[in-house]
Amino acid sequence: MGYKNKLDMHIHTANSYDGSHSAIRMCEMAMKKNLRSLTFTDHCEVDIYEKGNFEIAMTHAFVEVAKAKSAFMGTLLINNGIELGQPVYDKEKAEHILNKFEYDQVIGSVHNLRNRPDFYFIDYSEVDVDSLLDEYFYEIFELVKWDKFDTLAHLTYPLRYIVGQHNIQIDLNKFSPKIDEILKLLAKNGKALEINTSGLRQPIGKTMPDEDIIRRFKQLGGEIITIGSDAHNENDVGAGIEEGMAIAKKCGFNEIALFQKRTPIPIPIE
């Protein structure tokens, strides 16, 4: 490999409830790893916005990224983003959140079903996993219909825990019609599909989504791909980005997208 246009479009700082390090430290690591750009996308979970004090965290994140931009100007391209979790559970609040600051990239994601915990905390011995995934893909489709984001994060997120941690094998072919609906609408709306590389360093051992779904996105008219490590600490900055670029290329994509002011800028995979 040895790609020169390495961009990490999904990064969390200590301003995320599960993050560890400052934006400055993350940038310093990016420089060591020869990345050209970072997009900071700290968490904002819409369904627990007040309970989780996300308004304060968002403000801190925005200010900290502005400082990092100034500190690394001319050496590392830094963009301000947000990972908006469960926005369709309260669309009015989600739009209020997005109007607070000017973001370069908005990541849309679903970490939990309505009034239930993150997939990380579920006891899978007590649930019908197929029904759970049916409901999850329904919520993802609703998110894509909402359309006020730029890139769809880790489409197969629940498998990180169902397969990776609990070793419950899933036949995704059962969900192919639902996944195709999601990918078709994502492509039609001109949105990006994220290749989330965090699974490469976790027990699941593959990107989220995996190569088959990324290729299917291309077949269904998808044109925009982003790649993100989903790093929550400095050591994971840039992790798996080159592998993600290789997968994108293998699936027929010659470019990845860098979002600035909510606009995708094509960057050659080279």
ABEGO torsion letter per residue (X at the ends): XGBABBBBABBBBAABAABABBAAAAAAAAAAAGBABBBBBBBBBAAAAAAAGAAAAAAAAAAAAAAAAAAABGABBBBBBBBBBGAAABAAAAAAAAAABBBABBBBBBABBBGBBBAAABBAAABBAAAAAAAAAAAAAAAAAAGABABBBGAAAAAAAAAAAAGBBBBAAAAAAAAAAAAAAAAAAGBBBBBBAAAAABAAGBBOBBAAAAAAAAAAGBABBBBBAGBABAAABGBGAAAAAAAAAAAGBABBBBBBGGBBBBBBBX
